[in-house]
Structures are given as C-alpha cells and as structure tokens.
C-alpha cells in the first residue's frame, strides 16, 4: 500500500479528458494500475492511498519475505 498526504482540502476525482488535454490523467493511471485506491480528509488536508499487486508476491505476505536476489 502507498499513502501520500498533502494540505489541500479537496479530495481527488478521476477527470474526464480529451485527446488534446495535457493533464488530468493521474488518477486514470492509478485506477488502471491499482487494485483499489481512495482518499479521506484529515485535520491537515487529505490522505490518498492505493493498493497495487506486486509481481511474485502472494496476498497477505510481506514483499521482504518474498523477494530473492537475482542470480549472479
């Protein structure tokens, strides 16, 4: 899980964009790559979180216990 915070008061929303728009696609990318994501207001702004599956890591296990060094 990844969490980020900032002091902005507005919660993020997926934006509708056209092919000509130069921005506004960040949450579209997050939505496509992550299992789930969300946000909540905090006393200092907001927190946005995302859960992403990692290749080779089984659900419920720690990446540190699943990772192995590449062969020499």
C-alpha positions in Angstrom: 0.0 0.0 0.0 1.1 3.5 -0.8 -0.1 6.6 1.1 0.5 10.2 0.3 -0.7 13.3 2.2 -1.0 17.0 1.4 -2.5 20.1 2.8 -5.0 20.6 0.0 -8.6 20.5 1.2 -10.2 18.9 -2.0 -10.4 15.2 -2.4 -9.2 13.8 -5.8 -11.6 12.8 -8.5 -11.0 11.0 -11.8 -11.2 13.6 -14.5 -12.7 13.2 -18.0 -10.1 14.2 -20.5 -9.9 14.6 -24.3 -7.0 13.6 -26.5 -5.9 17.3 -26.6 -5.7 17.7 -22.8 -2.2 17.9 -21.4 -3.1 16.9 -17.9 -5.8 15.4 -15.7 -4.9 11.7 -16.2 -3.1 10.9 -13.0 -6.0 9.1 -11.3 -6.9 7.4 -14.5 -3.4 5.7 -14.4 -3.7 4.9 -10.7 -7.2 3.4 -11.3 -5.8 1.2 -14.1 -2.7 0.0 -12.3 -4.0 -0.4 -8.7 -6.3 -3.0 -7.2 -8.0 -0.2 -5.2 -7.5 3.4 -4.1 -9.2 6.0 -2.1 -8.9 9.2 -0.1 -10.1 10.8 3.1 -9.9 14.2 4.7 -7.5 14.7 7.6 -7.2 17.5 10.1 -4.3 18.9 8.0 -5.7 18.3 4.4 -6.1 14.8 2.9 -4.6 11.3 2.6 -4.7 9.4 -0.7 -3.9 5.7 -0.7 -3.5 2.9 -3.3 -3.1 -0.8 -3.2 -1.1 -2.4 -6.0 -0.3 -6.1 -6.6 3.5 -6.8 -6.8 4.7 -9.5 -9.2 5.7 -12.6 -7.4 4.3 -11.5 -4.0 1.4 -13.6 -2.6 -1.5 -11.9 -1.0 -1.0 -11.5 2.8 2.7 -11.9 2.7 5.4 -9.3 3.1 7.4 -8.3 0.0 10.6 -8.5 2.1 10.0 -12.2 2.7 9.0 -13.0 -0.9 11.9 -11.2 -2.6 15.0 -13.1 -3.7 18.2 -11.7 -5.2 18.7 -12.2 -8.9 21.2 -14.9 -9.8 24.8 -13.9 -10.4 
